Amino acid sequence: MRWDEENLAAVIQRRQPPTLRFFHFSEPTLSYGRLQNLTIVRTLTPTGWPVVRRPTAGGHVRHENDLCLSLCWRTGTPPMPRAVTQVYEWVHRLIFNALPPLEGLRLAACCDTPKAGAPFDQRNCFREPVGHDILLNAQKIAGGALAVKKGGILYQGSIQRSVIGEIASFQERVKRLCWPG
């Protein structure tokens, strides 16, 4: 997570080009959003699991069988949207288009996601979908969060591996969709 923060700073300062990174945790790990309370998050963490804070917002995520990605870019870098309000949908539409076609796969509409049930400090990212998350039937299978800094944006997301298919092919499709030229 620290790598993403440092990379975003380098991208903003033009020392690094926009960056797409895929990764996974080497052991089951719980990550939590920068606005969540670590003391409360620890009570939700399985025994023996490491806990790591993300520089992005959002709920906690249990990383067991997922592929994570981060995307850092300077504000206004094509083809990324200029308006921050369009970024989450843009990234998720890109991921959606890179996934193999599956019956029931869709982007959640803002009006069909349930109102948050858990207090924010206890919110589980994959149990409480929001608009533009990727769903397979009613189950959230991909989501993410943003960190917006002056001059740049960081997206960090998680996708359940069971829907990806062959990982290298999926990663290549995402890269081509991010930078089509």
C-alpha positions as CSV (number, residue, x, y, z in Angstrom):
1,M,0.0,0.0,0.0
2,R,2.9,2.3,0.8
3,W,4.2,1.6,-2.7
4,D,1.0,3.0,-4.2
5,E,1.2,6.1,-2.1
6,E,4.8,6.7,-3.2
7,N,4.0,5.9,-6.8
8,L,1.1,8.4,-6.8
9,A,3.5,11.1,-5.5
10,A,6.0,10.3,-8.3
11,V,3.2,10.3,-11.0
12,I,2.0,13.7,-9.7
13,Q,5.6,15.1,-9.8
14,R,6.0,13.6,-13.4
15,R,8.9,11.4,-12.2
16,Q,6.8,8.3,-13.1
17,P,4.2,7.7,-15.9
18,P,0.7,6.7,-15.1
19,T,1.0,3.2,-13.6
20,L,-1.2,0.1,-13.6
21,R,-0.1,-2.6,-11.1
22,F,-1.5,-6.0,-10.4
23,F,-0.7,-7.8,-7.1
24,H,-1.9,-10.3,-4.6
25,F,-1.2,-10.8,-0.9
26,S,1.1,-13.7,0.0
27,E,-1.1,-14.7,2.9
28,P,-4.7,-14.0,3.9
29,T,-4.7,-10.3,4.9
30,L,-7.3,-7.7,5.8
31,S,-7.0,-4.3,4.3
32,Y,-9.0,-1.3,5.6
33,G,-9.8,2.1,4.2
34,R,-8.0,5.2,5.5
35,L,-11.2,6.6,7.1
36,Q,-11.8,3.4,9.1
37,N,-10.8,3.0,12.8
38,L,-8.0,0.4,13.3
39,T,-9.2,-0.6,16.7
40,I,-12.7,-1.5,15.4
41,V,-11.2,-3.1,12.3
42,R,-9.0,-5.4,14.4
43,T,-12.2,-6.8,16.1
44,L,-13.4,-7.9,12.6
45,T,-10.1,-9.5,11.6
46,P,-9.7,-13.3,11.7
47,T,-7.1,-14.4,14.3
48,G,-3.6,-14.4,12.9
49,W,-4.3,-12.3,9.8
50,P,-2.1,-9.3,9.2
51,V,-3.9,-5.9,8.9
52,V,-2.8,-3.2,6.4
53,R,-4.2,0.3,5.9
54,R,-5.0,1.5,2.4
55,P,-4.4,5.1,1.3
56,T,-7.8,4.9,-0.3
57,A,-11.2,5.1,1.4
58,G,-13.8,2.3,1.4
59,G,-14.6,-0.6,3.7
60,H,-12.4,-3.5,4.8
61,V,-11.5,-6.3,2.4
62,R,-10.5,-9.8,3.2
63,H,-7.8,-10.7,0.7
64,E,-7.9,-14.5,0.3
65,N,-8.6,-15.4,-3.3
66,D,-8.5,-12.1,-5.1
67,L,-6.4,-10.2,-7.6
68,C,-5.7,-6.6,-6.6
69,L,-4.9,-3.7,-8.8
70,S,-3.9,-0.2,-8.5
71,L,-4.0,2.6,-11.0
72,C,-2.2,5.9,-10.5
73,W,-2.5,8.8,-12.9
74,R,-2.2,12.6,-13.1
75,T,-5.5,14.4,-13.2
76,G,-6.5,15.1,-16.9
77,T,-4.3,12.3,-18.4
78,P,-6.2,10.7,-21.3
79,P,-8.1,8.4,-21.5
80,M,-8.9,8.8,-17.8
81,P,-11.9,11.0,-17.0
82,R,-11.3,14.6,-16.0
83,A,-14.1,14.6,-13.5
84,V,-13.4,12.7,-10.2
85,T,-17.1,11.8,-10.0
86,Q,-16.7,9.7,-13.2
87,V,-13.5,7.9,-12.2
88,Y,-15.0,5.0,-10.2
89,E,-17.5,4.1,-13.0
90,W,-14.8,4.4,-15.7
91,V,-12.4,2.0,-13.9
92,H,-15.1,-0.5,-13.2
93,R,-16.5,-0.4,-16.7
94,L,-12.9,-1.1,-17.9
95,I,-12.6,-4.1,-15.5
96,F,-16.0,-5.3,-16.5
97,N,-15.1,-5.2,-20.2
98,A,-11.9,-7.1,-19.5
99,L,-13.7,-10.0,-17.7
100,P,-14.9,-13.0,-19.6
101,P,-18.6,-12.9,-20.5
102,L,-20.6,-14.5,-17.7
103,E,-24.4,-14.6,-17.4
104,G,-25.5,-12.3,-14.6
105,L,-22.4,-10.1,-14.7
106,R,-23.3,-6.4,-14.5
107,L,-22.3,-3.0,-13.1
108,A,-24.5,-2.1,-10.1
109,A,-26.8,0.8,-10.7
110,C,-26.8,3.4,-7.9
111,C,-30.5,2.9,-7.4
112,D,-30.3,-0.9,-6.9
113,T,-27.6,-1.1,-4.2
114,P,-28.9,-1.4,-0.6
115,K,-28.5,1.3,1.9
116,A,-25.4,0.7,4.0
117,G,-26.3,-1.6,6.9
118,A,-23.1,-1.5,9.0
119,P,-21.6,1.6,10.6
120,F,-18.8,2.8,8.3
121,D,-16.0,1.6,10.6
122,Q,-17.4,-2.0,10.3
123,R,-18.3,-1.9,6.6
124,N,-17.1,-4.9,4.6
125,C,-16.5,-3.8,1.0
126,F,-17.8,-7.1,-0.5
127,R,-20.9,-7.3,1.5
128,E,-22.1,-3.8,0.8
129,P,-22.0,-2.9,-2.9
130,V,-22.3,0.6,-4.1
131,G,-23.2,2.1,-7.5
132,H,-20.8,0.9,-10.3
133,D,-19.4,-2.0,-8.4
134,I,-19.3,-5.2,-10.5
135,L,-21.8,-7.8,-9.5
136,L,-22.4,-11.4,-10.5
137,N,-26.1,-11.8,-10.0
138,A,-26.5,-10.1,-6.6
139,Q,-23.0,-10.9,-5.3
140,K,-20.3,-8.2,-5.5
141,I,-17.2,-9.6,-7.2
142,A,-15.1,-6.5,-7.8
143,G,-14.8,-3.2,-6.1
144,G,-12.4,-0.5,-5.2
145,A,-11.7,2.9,-3.7
146,L,-10.1,6.2,-4.6
147,A,-7.5,8.6,-3.1
148,V,-7.7,12.0,-4.7
149,K,-4.7,14.3,-4.3
150,K,-3.9,17.6,-5.9
151,G,-2.8,16.7,-9.4
152,G,-3.5,12.9,-9.2
153,I,-5.7,10.0,-8.4
154,L,-5.1,6.5,-7.0
155,Y,-7.6,3.7,-7.5
156,Q,-7.1,0.5,-5.6
157,G,-9.4,-2.5,-6.3
158,S,-10.0,-6.2,-5.7
159,I,-11.5,-8.7,-8.0
160,Q,-12.5,-12.3,-7.0
161,R,-10.2,-14.7,-9.0
162,S,-13.1,-17.1,-9.7
163,V,-14.5,-14.7,-12.4
164,I,-11.2,-13.7,-14.0
165,G,-10.4,-16.7,-16.0
166,E,-6.7,-16.9,-17.1
167,I,-5.0,-14.1,-15.1
168,A,-2.3,-13.1,-17.6
169,S,-4.9,-12.6,-20.4
170,F,-7.2,-10.6,-18.1
171,Q,-4.2,-8.4,-17.1
172,E,-3.4,-7.8,-20.7
173,R,-7.0,-6.9,-21.6
174,V,-7.1,-4.4,-18.7
175,K,-3.8,-2.8,-19.9
176,R,-5.1,-2.5,-23.5
177,L,-8.3,-0.9,-22.3
178,C,-6.4,1.6,-20.0
179,W,-4.0,2.7,-22.8
180,P,-5.6,1.7,-26.1
181,G,-2.9,3.5,-28.2
